[in-house]
Amino acid sequence: MHIDTTLKQVIERANDMESRLAWQEDWLERLDDAVIKQNATIERLERLCNLMAQRLGEQRDSLESLQSDSAQERPPHY
């Protein structure tokens, strides 16, 4: 009788461990998917930020060029 009780406890513990392992594997897959999505988002945002910085630099250069051109022109009263 004692052996049956011990065997049942061992089986219950094994079942419990299998259940926990399955839950942890599922959770790990979800976390992995979340990290992959976040990485893709970060890469997209980095590309966008670089593009915006490039365009901002182009705008600054264009504005500086216009300002230097207008500074070199003679005023109309000359």
Long-range contacts (C-beta under 8 A, 24 or more apart in sequence): none
